[in-house]
């Protein structure tokens, strides 16, 4: 597994500078434009709707969770699809002593590495903006990692079976982007129409947003955090178990 991870890490060494810049620049621009800019209007007109905290403190942890979701999905679905193609990295690895579990585990480990490093850069920017309000914020990083992997593992299990990039693009457009908008990232779920709220509450991104936000604001409770963690762990473990099946099926053809 670690040999497979080393392969992806070696590939990443060629592009890590650009990805680090993006990991810092994206949250910086978002927090400046939306958090600090639009946030002034929200703080003036409707602070009660976001629990009475500054909008930047409300918005930043939600965007962190959403960014972890996006990183997890993009690092898994499309990359796994290309790796499993006829001339992809998986096809070369499968004829070596590496087993399918090693190939899958090494790549999932790299996905976790990418989610972890990008989230760490995001949290550094959050701290600069004063968007963390408790020592519990230390736990925001593993919370973001768990959120990202709750998407990465199932997406990898699916991605290895995909043959057309248009399928990945469709999932990103019709599932990932709507999750951004309707999972509490930018505004409180209570502001959604009544019929839409139950749907939002059961989405995985909502669980990640709430986990990251309550930890960052210092409002986390043991019971609430346990529910969020359990939900995301079930998705992650379920995705890994599903990936073991799909990887073996596809790579042994």
Secondary structure, 3 states (H helix, E strand, C coil): CHHHHHHHHHHHCCCHHHHHHHHHHHHHHHHHHHHHHHHHHHHHHCHHHHCCCCHHHHHHHHHHHHHHHHHHHHHHHHHHHHHHCCCCHHHHHCCCCCCHHHHHHHHHHHHHHHHHHHHHHHHHHHHHCCCCCCHHHHHHHHHHHHHHHHHHHHHHHHHCCCCCHHHHHHHHHHHHHHHHHHCCCCCCHHHCCHHHHHHHHCCHHHHHHHHHHHHHHCCCCHHHHHHHHHHHHHHHHHHHHHHHHHHHHHHCC
